[in-house]
Amino acid sequence: MDIIRIILSILLPPLGVFLQVGLGKHFWINVILTILGYIPGIIHAVYIIATR
């Protein structure tokens, strides 16, 4: 299941974080990072998925 989340995180980072943690603070941090730059959003999303 983590492989699917990582693939979704590469395509749309907030979606991968949402599937992992829901609408918590990490989701909103990821939305902001994705708006500021796509790559930081991907890095954060993969980090959140890998550590949980």
C-alpha positions in Angstrom: 0.0 0.0 0.0 2.9 2.4 0.6 4.0 2.0 -3.0 0.6 3.4 -4.1 0.9 6.3 -1.7 4.4 7.1 -2.9 3.3 7.1 -6.5 0.3 9.3 -5.7 2.7 11.6 -3.7 4.8 12.1 -6.8 1.8 12.9 -8.9 -0.1 15.0 -6.3 1.8 15.3 -3.0 -1.1 16.5 -0.8 -3.2 13.4 -1.8 -0.5 11.0 -0.6 -0.2 12.8 2.7 -4.0 12.9 3.1 -4.2 9.1 2.6 -1.5 8.6 5.2 -2.5 11.1 8.0 -5.8 12.7 7.0 -6.6 16.4 7.4 -4.0 17.1 10.1 -1.2 19.6 10.3 1.1 17.6 8.0 -1.5 17.8 5.2 -1.7 21.6 5.4 2.1 21.9 5.6 2.3 19.8 2.5 -0.3 21.9 0.7 1.7 25.1 1.4 5.0 23.4 0.4 3.4 22.2 -2.9 2.1 25.7 -3.6 5.5 27.2 -2.9 7.3 24.6 -5.0 6.4 21.2 -6.3 9.6 19.5 -5.3 9.5 20.4 -1.6 5.9 19.1 -1.5 7.1 15.8 -3.0 10.0 15.5 -0.6 7.7 16.2 2.4 5.1 13.7 1.3 7.6 10.9 0.7 9.1 11.6 4.1 5.8 11.5 5.9 4.9 8.2 4.2 8.3 6.6 4.8 8.3 7.5 8.5 4.8 6.3 9.4 
